[in-house]
């Protein structure tokens, strides 16, 4: 009888490295699609897009700088290994988003297409990162920290931050732009909610 060995409990370092690259490339492509459609999204990425449209500075620079304060909470809540992987992912996304902008030119007929494609790309990219013990930093880390320390539910913290981002967007951008952006953000979160489940994926 042929005996099959059990799958390993942990990803290898090479698998983690490839996953960080894969996830960040997918999200960087999502950023290009959002910028082509002049849309935004939630979390720190959304705030970075708002600031880049409003101030004219690169998205990657805002994204990297705005994430810096959250690494303190990442160390306290998740430990150094998670924090280092997240730092690498954030740095990769910041750099790749600017590199791709020099090589990728997109023309989209309707912002609905940008919302659909960006939501799918970003949702898939984030899933890859989550399953290899990394994130793209930001409010999610702070939300988990506050949940541990105060009992305030992490989902409410993230929802409140996203609400603030979209309130600012309502003040700065046309209504259709904000509504299509919101649709893309909802799609992204639906993809994550459907697929990021511990009962369906156990490798780390």
C-alpha positions as CSV (number, residue, x, y, z in Angstrom):
1,X,0.0,0.0,0.0
2,X,1.3,3.4,-0.9
3,X,1.2,5.8,2.1
4,X,0.9,9.5,1.4
5,X,2.7,11.7,3.9
6,X,0.7,14.4,5.6
7,X,1.0,17.9,4.2
8,X,3.4,20.2,6.1
9,X,1.9,22.4,8.8
10,X,3.9,25.5,7.7
11,X,4.8,27.2,4.5
12,X,8.4,27.2,3.6
13,X,10.3,30.5,3.5
14,X,10.4,30.3,-0.3
15,X,6.6,29.8,-0.4
16,X,6.2,32.8,1.9
17,X,8.5,34.9,-0.3
18,X,6.6,34.0,-3.4
19,X,3.3,34.7,-1.7
20,X,4.4,38.2,-0.6
21,X,5.4,39.0,-4.2
22,X,2.3,37.5,-5.7
23,X,-0.1,39.2,-3.2
24,X,1.5,42.6,-3.5
25,X,1.7,42.4,-7.3
26,X,-2.0,41.7,-7.4
27,X,-2.9,44.5,-5.1
28,X,-0.5,46.9,-6.9
29,X,-2.4,46.1,-10.2
30,X,-5.6,46.8,-8.3
31,X,-4.2,50.2,-7.4
32,X,-3.5,50.9,-11.1
33,X,-7.1,49.9,-12.0
34,X,-8.5,52.2,-9.3
35,X,-6.3,55.1,-10.4
36,X,-7.4,54.5,-14.1
37,X,-11.0,54.7,-13.0
38,X,-10.3,57.6,-10.5
39,X,-11.8,55.5,-7.7
40,X,-10.7,54.9,-4.1
41,X,-11.2,52.1,-1.6
42,X,-11.2,51.6,2.2
43,X,-8.5,51.4,4.8
44,X,-5.1,53.1,4.6
45,X,-5.0,52.3,0.8
46,X,-8.1,54.4,0.3
47,X,-6.9,57.3,2.4
48,X,-3.6,57.1,0.5
49,X,-5.5,57.3,-2.8
50,X,-7.5,60.3,-1.6
51,X,-4.4,62.1,-0.6
52,X,-2.6,61.3,-3.8
53,X,-5.5,62.6,-5.9
54,X,-5.8,65.7,-3.7
55,X,-2.2,66.5,-3.1
56,X,-0.6,65.2,-6.3
57,X,2.0,63.1,-4.4
58,X,2.6,59.4,-5.3
59,X,0.2,56.8,-3.8
60,X,3.2,54.6,-2.8
61,X,4.8,57.3,-0.7
62,X,1.5,58.1,1.2
63,X,0.8,54.4,1.7
64,X,4.3,53.7,3.2
65,X,4.3,56.7,5.5
66,X,0.8,56.3,6.8
67,X,1.5,52.7,7.7
68,X,4.5,53.5,9.9
69,X,2.7,54.2,13.2
70,X,0.8,50.9,13.0
71,X,3.9,48.7,13.2
72,X,4.1,49.5,16.9
73,X,0.7,47.8,17.4
74,X,1.7,45.0,15.1
75,X,4.7,44.1,17.3
76,X,2.5,44.3,20.5
77,X,-0.4,42.3,19.0
78,X,1.1,39.9,16.4
79,X,4.9,39.7,17.2
80,X,8.0,40.4,15.2
81,X,7.6,37.7,12.5
82,X,4.2,39.0,11.4
83,X,5.4,42.6,11.7
84,X,8.4,42.0,9.5
85,X,6.4,40.2,6.8
86,X,3.8,43.0,6.9
87,X,6.6,45.6,6.6
88,X,8.0,43.8,3.6
89,X,4.5,43.6,2.0
90,X,3.8,47.3,2.5
91,X,7.2,48.3,1.2
92,X,6.7,46.0,-1.9
93,X,3.3,47.5,-2.6
94,X,4.6,51.0,-2.2
95,X,7.4,50.4,-4.6
96,X,5.5,48.2,-7.1
97,X,2.6,50.7,-7.4
98,X,5.0,53.4,-8.5
99,X,7.0,51.1,-10.8
100,X,3.9,49.8,-12.5
101,X,2.6,53.3,-13.1
102,X,5.5,53.8,-15.4
103,X,4.8,50.7,-17.4
104,X,1.1,50.1,-17.3
105,X,-1.4,52.3,-19.1
106,X,-5.1,51.5,-18.7
107,X,-8.2,53.0,-20.3
108,X,-11.5,51.9,-18.8
109,X,-14.8,52.6,-20.5
110,X,-16.7,52.8,-17.2
111,X,-15.9,53.1,-13.5
112,X,-18.0,50.0,-12.9
113,X,-15.3,47.9,-14.6
114,X,-12.6,49.5,-12.5
115,X,-14.6,48.7,-9.3
116,X,-15.1,45.0,-10.4
117,X,-11.6,44.3,-11.5
118,X,-9.9,46.2,-8.6
119,X,-12.1,44.4,-6.1
120,X,-11.3,41.0,-7.4
121,X,-7.5,41.7,-7.8
122,X,-7.2,43.3,-4.3
123,X,-9.4,40.7,-2.6
124,X,-7.3,37.8,-4.2
125,X,-4.0,39.5,-3.3
126,X,-5.0,40.1,0.3
127,X,-6.1,36.5,0.6
128,X,-2.7,35.3,-0.5
129,X,-1.0,37.6,2.0
130,X,-3.3,36.6,4.9
131,X,-2.7,32.9,4.3
132,X,1.1,33.5,4.6
133,X,0.9,35.5,7.8
134,X,1.1,39.0,6.5
135,X,-1.2,41.9,5.8
136,X,-0.8,45.4,4.2
137,X,-0.7,46.9,7.7
138,X,-3.0,49.8,8.6
139,X,-6.1,50.1,10.7
140,X,-6.7,46.3,10.9
141,X,-3.7,45.9,13.2
142,X,-4.8,48.8,15.4
143,X,-8.3,47.4,15.5
144,X,-7.1,44.0,16.8
145,X,-4.9,45.8,19.4
146,X,-7.8,47.9,20.7
147,X,-10.1,44.8,20.8
148,X,-7.6,43.1,23.0
149,X,-7.1,46.0,25.3
150,X,-10.5,47.6,25.5
151,X,-13.0,45.0,24.2
152,X,-14.0,47.3,21.3
153,X,-14.8,45.0,18.4
154,X,-12.2,45.2,15.6
155,X,-14.8,45.2,12.9
156,X,-16.4,48.3,14.3
157,X,-13.1,50.1,14.4
158,X,-12.4,49.3,10.7
159,X,-15.9,50.2,9.7
160,X,-15.6,53.5,11.4
161,X,-12.3,54.3,9.7
162,X,-13.7,53.3,6.3
163,X,-16.7,55.5,6.9
164,X,-14.5,58.5,7.6
165,X,-12.5,57.8,4.4
166,X,-15.7,57.8,2.3
167,X,-17.1,60.8,4.1
168,X,-14.0,62.7,3.0
169,X,-14.4,61.3,-0.5
170,X,-18.0,62.5,-0.6
171,X,-16.7,66.0,0.0
172,X,-13.9,65.9,-2.6
173,X,-15.2,63.7,-5.5
174,X,-18.4,63.4,-7.6
175,X,-21.1,61.2,-6.2
176,X,-20.8,58.5,-8.9
177,X,-17.1,58.1,-8.2
178,X,-17.7,57.6,-4.5
179,X,-20.6,55.1,-5.1
180,X,-18.6,53.0,-7.6
181,X,-15.6,53.1,-5.2
182,X,-17.9,51.9,-2.4
183,X,-19.1,49.0,-4.6
184,X,-15.6,47.9,-5.3
185,X,-14.7,48.0,-1.6
186,X,-17.8,45.9,-0.7
187,X,-16.8,43.4,-3.4
188,X,-13.3,43.1,-2.0
189,X,-14.6,42.4,1.5
190,X,-17.1,39.9,0.3
191,X,-14.3,38.0,-1.5
192,X,-12.3,37.9,1.7
193,X,-15.3,36.9,3.9
194,X,-16.2,34.1,1.6
195,X,-12.6,32.7,1.3
196,X,-10.6,33.6,4.4
197,X,-11.9,30.9,6.8
198,X,-9.9,28.8,9.2
199,X,-12.2,25.8,8.8
200,X,-11.3,25.8,5.0
201,X,-7.6,26.6,5.1
202,X,-5.3,25.5,7.9
203,X,-1.8,25.9,6.6
204,X,0.2,28.9,7.9
